[in-house]
Amino acid sequence: MLLEEQGPNRYFESNLRVMGEELLLLDSCVWHIRVFCVPVDGYAKIGEKVIWTSKEHFEKVQNFAVKDNPGRIYLPFGRLEEILASKSENRRDLIWKNFFFERHRKKSIRWPSKTRIASPTHVCHPDIFKELAGLVKFSSKAKEYFNGKT
């Protein structure tokens, strides 16, 4: 829903409304995409020992329940797993208020939910659209709308 609503507005051509939980939604989206972006017939080894197979991985994904710890679905070859294994600033940033990339399940976090609304200049002042159109590449939809208003 949020992507349908705001996705076409990537370059702030129309009014923007955010509810404040977009970072939490992004964390969820990244985690869900990553668990499916693995080789179908893949495996990982340390020496001669197989430590991960795609078959076992997809079984875990299929049996995953909302109450489960997302950290139990592990990708041993992933860049984010490298970051999680380190004691770096990147690790701290990755796990900050992130339900999906912390090894220990967070039960709750404090998250300020604030609605923010913004309007681009050409929406507030349609008379400057023609001047802005010479500087900014607008979508055909925005051009059609604002050229009819000015």
N, C-alpha and C positions, 0 to 999 in steps of 0.2 A: 504493500500500500504506500509506504513512504517513498520507495523508489519510483513508483508510478506517478506519485504526486510531485516530487521534487527532482527526479532524475532529469527530465528535459530542461530543468532550470539550472543546469550545472554552471552556467556562466552569468547567473544572477540577472536574467532578463526580465523577470517578473517578481512579484512579491514573494517573500520567503518566510516560511514559518517552521520553526524547530521546537520540539517539545523538551529537549534536554537529555533524552535517553539515546540519542543517535550513536554515541560511542559504545554503549552497551550492545546495541543492535549490530554494530560493525564487528565487535569482538565475537559475537555469536555467528555472524555470517562467515567470517574468516575461518573459524574453527570448523564449521559445517562443510565449507568448501574443501578445506585441507584434508579432512578424513576421507573424502572421496577421490582426491587427486593423487592417487598412488598407482603404481604399475599393477595391472590385473593379475599377472603371473610373476609377481616380484618376491624377492626375499632379501634379507640382509644378514651378513655373516660377520663374526669376529673370529678371525683365524679360520678354523674349519667348522666352528659351531654356528648353526643357524639360529639367530636371535629374533627374527621377525619373518613372517610370511604374509602375503596378501590374503590368503585364504583365512588364516586366523584373524587377521585384521578386520576383514569384512564380516566375519562371524560376530566379533565384538561390536562392530558398528550396528549390525542388524539387531543385536540383543540389547543395545544401549537404551536405557530408560532415563527420563528427565531427572529422576532422583539420583542417578549415578554420577560419579565424579568424572568429568570429561577428561581429566588427566590420565585416566586409565587407558585411554585409547592413544597409544604412543607411536610416533613415527621416528625410528632410530636414526634416520638419515636426514631429517628436516633441519632447516636453518633455524627455525624457532626453537627446536629442541637443543641445538648447540647453544643458543642464547640462554635458555633455561638452565643448562648445565653449568653456566659460568656464574661468576659473582660480579658481573659488570653492571654498569648504569643501564644498559639496554635491557637486562633482565628485570631490573627494578621497574623500569618503565612498562615492560610487557605485562608484568603481573599486577600492576597497580589497579586495584578494583576490577580485576578481570576474572570472572568465574571460570573461564575456559582454559587458561594456560597456567594456572597455579596447580602444583602437584597435590596440594591438600585442599579439599573442597571448602570454599568459603560458603558460609550459611547466609550471610547477609553483608551488605555494605551500606554506607551512607552515601546517598547520591542526590544532590540538589536537582530537583525536577523543575525547571523554569522554562516557560514558553517564551520564545523570542520571535519577534516579527520585524522584518526589515523590508524596505522598499527601495529599489534602485532609483537613481536620479531621474532617469527618463520616464519613470512611472509617476513620480511626484511632479515633474515638470515636462509634460509631453512636448512642449514647444521647442525643447533643445534636442529632440531626437535626431533631426536631420543633421545637426552639427556633430553629434556623437557618432552617427552612422558613418561619417567620414573617417573616424578614428578607431571605431570598434566594429568587429565583424559580428553582426546580429544574425540570428536565425531568420529564415524566410518567413516564418510565422510571426515573429516580432516585427519584422519590416512591414509585412502586410497590415498588421494591426495598427502600428503607429503612423504609417504613411497615410492611413485613412483618417487619423485623428488630427493630423497637422495640416 
